[in-house]
Amino acid sequence: MAGFETADDAAVYRFGDQAILLTVDFFTPMVDDPYDFGRITAANSLSDIYAMGGRVLTAMNLLAMPCSLPAEVTAKVLQGGADKVREAGGVIVGGHTIDDKEPKYGLSVMGVCDPDRVVRNVGARDGDLLVMTKRIGAGILNTALKQGLETEESLATVIESMAHLNKAASEAMVEIGVNAGTDITGFGLLGHTREMALGSGLSAEIDLAAVAVWPGVLEYAAQMVRPGRTTDVIRFLEEFVEWGPAGAAWKGVLADPQTSGGLLMSVAPARAKDLVAALGERGEEGCIVGRMVAGEPGRLVVR
């Protein structure tokens, strides 16, 4: 049902009266605490199922660890992942491990969805409003953590956000009905907006003042505290984006690679307020950050 053409978040395979969703993802550590590393990485892996409106069934561990690490460290990573899969309503059914110098962990996930209600990252319509969940800037704050400018204690709220499942947000998305959706991960808000706009044959506008960011993010961005990958994302986006009022700091934020970011949804204007309300009822943040407009496919304008 879904191929490689538009970089959908998961593969979709029709099996009888169900749509099977298949995805895989893994990370190197973004925090020192092994349990939190497991939780965050699992939440990120599960997010692709939620981005397509599905529910999680099973997951398989992908683990690369140096044999020199104490066994209890590996156990905490796996426990963090298992707890998130359990919270998602799924079950760990196995996996694979290798000896590696740099720790890596992730999940191969299978989910299921009604074939008529699969949410893809294409299908947005002219005039749709863009609704985003979870604040952005986690990549910048993770870099600040690695540079000793923040601690895991000072970033506890951000860490919990990264470990937070997009399950409830996905349920709100399916309940209200959207025209397109994806999650915000390695290509930042603008990168994933462009994917959606390009695949839908539209342009998009982003309202800078409406974009929710974590406290301190803009200050760090102004000091060029940001992941190395951000430069690559900005370089790629340059020919497609009219940055408008976004200076160097905002460029870094809008292109900031997110670890286990929120959902980005393209919804008809008449349903946008209902979507934000449905998110709020489930304890999820939701803000309208822009719109889809007729124009050159994949062109973005920051206002």
Residue, then its C-alpha position, 0 to 999 in steps of 0.5 A: m500500500a505504501g512504498f518508498e516514493t514519499a518517505d512514509d514513516a512505516a511500510v504498509y502491507r495489506f493483509g486481509d482486512q488489516a493494514i500491517l505497519l512495519t518500521v525500524d529505528f535505532f540510536t546511539p545514546m543521547v543521555d547517560d542514564p541507560y534506562d532513559f536511553g532505552r525509554i527514549t529510543a523505544a519511544n522514537s521507534l514506536s513513533d512511526i507507527y503512531a504517525m500513521g495512525g496505527r497501534v503497536l502489536t510487537a517489537m524486536n530489540l536491536l542492541a549493539m553493546p561493548c562486551s566490556l560494559p557491565a551487564e546491569v547497564t545493558a539490562k537497564v537499556l532493555q528494561g527501558g525499552a520493554d517498559k515503553v513497549r508495554e505502555a504502548g500495549g505491545v509485547i517484545v518478541g525477541g531481537h538480536t544483539i552484537d558486540d560493538k564499540e559504540p552502544k546502539y539500541g532500537l526496535s523493529v516494530m509491527g503495528v496494525c491499522d484500518p486500511d481505510r484510515v492509514v495516515r500518510n505524509v501525503g494527501a495534504r490539501d490547499g488551505d490545510l492548517l499544520v498542527m504540531t505536538k511537542r515543543i522543538g529544540a531537543g537536539i540543541l538541548n541534547t548538544a548542550l547536555k553533551q557540552g556540559l552546559e546542562t545536566e540531566e536534572s536540568l533537562a528532566t522535563v525535556i527527557e520526559s518529553m522525548a520518552h513520552l509516547n505519541k500514542a494519545a496524540s495519534e488517537a486524537m489525530v485518528e478521531i478527528g481525521v487529518n489529510a496527512g501526518t508524520d512525526i518530527t525527527g531527524f530532518g527537523l520541523l522544516g525538513h519534515t514539513r517539506e516532505m509533506a508539502l512535496g509529496s502533496g504537490l503543495s507549498a507550505e507557510i510556517d508562522l514563526a511566532a507560533v512555533a513552540v520551543w523549549p526554554g533556552v533553545l533560542e539562546y543556545a542556537a544563537q551561540m551555535v550550540r547545535p547538533g552537527r547534523t543541523t548544518d547539513v539539514i540547513r544546507f539541504l533546505e536552503e534552495f527550498v526555503e524563504w527564511g523571512p524573519a528567521g535569522a541564524a538562531w531560528k534557522g538552527v531551531l527550525a532545522d533542529p533534528q529531534t530525538s523522539g519528536g512530536l507529530l505534524m498533521s495537516v488538517a482541514p481548517a474546520r477541524a483544526k480547533d477540534l484537533v487541538a482540543a482533542l489533543g488537550e483533552r488527552g494531556e497533549e500540547g498542540c499548536i497551529v504552526g502554519r498552513m499548506v498553500a498552492g504553489e511550487p511543490g515543496r517550497l517553504v515560506v517562513r513568516 
